[in-house]
Amino acid sequence: MADDGLNEIIGDLYPYRSTSTTYRRVPAEPVDRATILAEITGMAHGEDERGDKGTVSGSLYCGDHDHYRFLGEVFDLYSHANVLQRDMYPSATKFEGEIIAMTSDLLHGTGKGVITGGGSESLITALYSYREHARKTRGVTRPNVVKPVTAHVALDKGAHWLGIEMRRSPLTDDYLADVGAMAEMVDDQTIAVIGSAANYAHGLIDPIEEIAELAQSRGIGMHVDGCLGGWLLPWVERLGYELPLWDFRVPGVTSISADTHKYGYALKGSSVLLYRDNELRRQQYFAFPDWPGGLYLSPGFAGSRSGGIIASTWAALLATGESGFLAAADGIMRTATTIRDGIRDGIPELEVIGEPVFLIAFKAAGDLDIYLVNDALIAQGWRMNPLQLPAALHFCITRPNTEPGLAEAFLEALRGAVEYARQHKGEPARSGAVYGFGGTPQGNALVESVMVRLLDAMHDTAPEAPAS
Ligand SMILES: Cc1ncc(COP(=O)(O)O)c(C=O)c1O
């Protein structure tokens, strides 16, 4: 990418640099609270506007500001509490234990689990537990994990951090894990196999029963990434939709991650990692009796944690209740079905990927540039998630998308966007510009260097605003 393009993207990271003071050091005198609140309120309301319209894929799972306000009230009571100090905050034990119990009940678990700060932390923690378990029980020194290429990239990050080799297996023609290919990648250093329910890219549920059978036959563990679907699919099943089994009812599934901060409608910063047995859970515990600072014990990656997240997650599950989760799942499924069928039956230029449940991924059926379609959707205020390998878009349906008429409005916008892409065939797409570099070693190196520069920029204060 030319430097100009990158500078423009970096510039877009700082929309407030011309309207707001950029603090490069602590202000000499306190800024009064009303000023701070007014500024933050302006930013928050402005940024919420788009999501509240319901035209955004994923990201916002609940969208109900009354619910957020209530969770905020609960958060407020414990925001300052450090749940590491259980003598001071025994309520954290109640909240955590009950969040784990409710998740375990939903997924037919054994009640063994931990709370983490999010999906990635749950996945990476699971990798750590499998690595330690395999090292101690089987003497594995060169650990590897086998996952379908679509399983979440946080697993690749975790493997990178933990010195685990990640083996990525191809998909079947139905975009599901190819279990035969996975079997060929398993060897005596494999610590676990992975499947998703559902995966991020295409929203598809891998053949969990087959993968679990493979795991059992090789005497290794199996993690199911239910970060996205874990708090939604059980309700979808209860509504009578036919789904394959994917939770602890499947023998051979030894751990599942399920994010409360997605379809559990909790505030951001919570996920549940469930284990079938306690021996595996204990791998992640850390107890150190010889520290001058005292006897130290900690269940996972984090040290101090805010009681606010734990209390508000517990409150979110209670305040939604079975009937609330079922009603939400019903709306989500109706919207998803309308969109899926609308594309399949009414837009021949597009192809729905696989048999989706609540997240609809679609690609061009012919030589249409799907990123041009995305350009036109963006221009109309829709925010899809762009995918690659193959080039596609997905619409992850959440509660804000279930407003009456929204699915139909989306289909109409999509038809218009396809027409736009047809008319602008051959022109470079704006939204897919970076993708064109990917997929080749040279291109990937370039993309990586651009991405690293973006990460640097995200952690910098705003550069001076350009003179207007
Ligand atoms: C299937 C799946 N797994 C894991 C994650 C990672 O979760 P988080 O972003 O909370 O770390 C996501 C996020 O979208 C996901 O969809």
The ligand as a Gaussian input file, in Angstrom:
#p B3LYP/6-31G(d) Opt

LIG

0 1
 C      -15.764000     -17.781000      17.152000
 C      -14.998000     -16.744000      17.914000
 N      -14.023000     -17.118000      18.757000
 C      -13.297000     -16.230000      19.461000
 C      -13.522000     -14.882000      19.346000
 C      -12.651000     -13.924000      20.099000
 O      -13.381000     -13.281000      21.078000
 P      -12.884000     -11.903000      21.745000
 O      -12.948000     -10.891000      20.652000
 O      -13.877000     -11.703000      22.830000
 O      -11.511000     -12.088000      22.251000
 C      -14.525000     -14.438000      18.489000
 C      -14.784000     -13.009000      18.319000
 O      -15.577000     -12.573000      17.514000
 C      -15.291000     -15.379000      17.758000
 O      -16.246000     -15.009000      16.896000

